């Protein structure tokens, strides 16, 4: 979901002289629309692979293996959900 223009509260803590020289701008004015696109999805799968490779390291007990597996599984669920959401987005 892309950011909506004026969806964020304006920064009220800026000094008046700074605000005078720096007019208000929104990221969409210079091309940022709040989405990382394909790079974030590829990075997500790379992180899953790294987490699964970390399981092969020696752990004092099974706790490290458990949490590495849980985080990898959670990330896989999020990536699959995102893929299904984007694939079926045109239907809604």
Steps between C-alpha positions, in 0.01 A plus 500: 500500500648834401514797733221751467589864454454685831462171689783592737484771761710800416817542707411777742841503668685676217616858564326774302817608316561141385140465379531825303801371302372143463148493357284201580549211262371146490698194383259455210620837368838348420392149403475293820164325532554295815583167338830318463378271226686195385822577693328453836347170397831366371674619819233322705575168333874557543445557872298177522789309344750665737285416805472137389877483444554638850318195638801289398720685753571348840249606766527449875152357503206479259377849586701671224386248243139544610502878469691503170244257360207702636630825355569336164153344497338832591685674223399231249135541605525878453666466158245244377214717630646801317533300177137381519382851586678651199392217269133536590495879536345554158196291599378728776 
